[in-house]
Amino acid sequence: MHKSTTAGTAKGRTAFRLFSFLIVLAALSFLLSIPLFTVLAIREIGSNRLVWSHDVQEGSRFGIRWTHSIHRTPVEEFYQVQGGKVVLVEETFKEYGIGMESGLAPGEKLLIEKDRFRIVGMNRIFPALHLFIGQVRANHTLLFQGQEIPLGTLDTPGSAVTIQVEKQSIWQRIGG
């Protein structure tokens, strides 16, 4: 009878250890999946594949520079991260033309400088920016923390991408 009690205790201990391990594993999986990090992310629209991301904070700024297809001069748009969204705050360009701003929203100002036009005081909110990476002359370039990153180096020119603010978990960060 003593052997049977010992065998029952061993089975109970093994079951408790297995149950404890599964609870710890579930808790760890849960903790690793909590979105903790705010990032600026660029994703390919068709596949939702992440092609680039970097940590950002509330108020972080970035820009996109591209060449206008008709008058072939640079256009720069500057954005700020606000409340998990992307907010257009400033735009500069050398020539007025097709596709350029033709009116100002309340609070915006048009400044005419020696070699460019500048619209400041903008507050145009976007949940995400959608664009096709230029194939011929647009040369879309991400301006981020002093770096100039041609979007054509991140994904194939002609690809449709989304630029947005996202939350990432530890699991996403390590490639899970």
N, C-alpha and C positions, 0 to 999 in steps of 0.2 A: 504494500500500500504506500509505502514511503516513496518508491520509484514513480508511481503514478502522480503523486502530488508534485514531485520535483519536475516531472515532464510537463505538467499543466502550468507550473510557474514559469518554466522556460518558454513555453509557447506564448503565454501572456506577456512576458517581457519582450519577446521578439515582435509581437503584434504592436505593443506600445511603442517600441523603437521605430517600427515602420510607419506607424501613424504619426509620430513626432517628426520623422524625417519628411513625410509628405506635407505636414503643416508648415514646417520651416521652408520647404521648397516653394509652396504656394505663396507664403508671405514674401519670400525673396523675389519671386516672379512679379508679384504685385508691386513691390517697392521699385523694382527695376523698370516697370512700365509707367510710372507716374511721370507726366511731362513736367520737368523742372526747368529746362533751359529754353530761353527765347532766342530764336535764330532768324536771320534773313535767309530764306531758302529760294533756290531757283530749281524748278521742276519741269521736266518735259511734259507737255500737256497730254499727249496720247497715252503714254505709259505711266505717268505720274512718277517717273524715275527722278530721284534727287540727283542733280548734276553739280550743285554747289550749295554750301551753307556756311554761315559764320555767326557766332554769337553777337547779339545786339542787345541794347538796353532801351528803355523808354527814352525817347528824345534823340536816339542815334540818327545820324544823317548819312545818306548815300546819294549818288547821282547816276544818271544814265546819259551818256553822250552818244550822239548819232549824227550822221551826215544827211542833210535834207536831200531828197532824191531829185528835186527840180533845180533849186539854186545852188546845190552842192556846197553848202556852208554848214559849219557845226551848230548843233542845237544841244543845249545841256539842260536837263531837268533835274532838280534837286528835291529829294524826298526826306521825310522824317518819320520815324516809327512813333506812332501815338495810339495807345489803347489797342495794340494788336493789329493795327491797320497801317497802311502806307498812305502818307499825306504829301501831296505835291505842294511844296512851299515856295519854290522859285523856278523860273525858267529864263534862260538866256539864249539869244539867237542873233545872227548878223543881219538877216534880211527878212522883211515881211513877205509872205507868199502863201501859196496854197497849203492848207493844213496847219498854219500857224494861228495862234490866238488872235481873234479879231475883236474881242470885247473883254472887258474886265469885270470880274465879280466884285461885290461890295468888299471894301477893305484892301483890294489889290491896287498896286500902283505900277505904272509903266515908267521906267527910267530910261532915258536916252543917254548913253555914254558914248565916248569917242568912236568906238568901233563895234558897238552892239546895242541891242535892246535888252532890257532886263525887266521882267515882271516879278515884283516882290510882294510879300504880304498875302501870298496865296494860301488857301486852306481847303484844298480839294482832296476829299477822302476817297480812297480806293481800298476795298477788301483785298485786292490783288491786282497786279499789273500783268496784262497778257500781251505778248508781242511775238512776232516772227523774227528770228535772228536774220539780219540782212545777208543776202547772198551776193550782191553786186557792189554797192558803194555805201550802204548805211553804216557799216562798221560799228554796230552797237557795242558800247564799252561801259562796263560797270565801274563807277568811281567809288571806291570803298576804302576808307581808312588810309588815304594817301596812295593807294594802289590803283592802277588802271588795268582792268581785266577784260580783254575782248571776249564778248559772249561766244563768238565763233570758236574760241579755244575750249569752251566748256561743253558745247554741243554742236551738232552739225548746222552750218548756215542753212537757213530755210526752215529749221525746226521751230515749232511753236513752244514757247516757254511761259511759265507763270512765275512771277516774283512776288513773294508774300512773306509775311511774318508768321512763324509757326512756333509751337512748343515742341521740344524734343525730350524724350526720356533717356535715361542712362542706357537702356537697351538699344534705342535707336542710335545713340552716339557710338556704341561699340560695334555697330553693324548688324544688329539683330533684326 
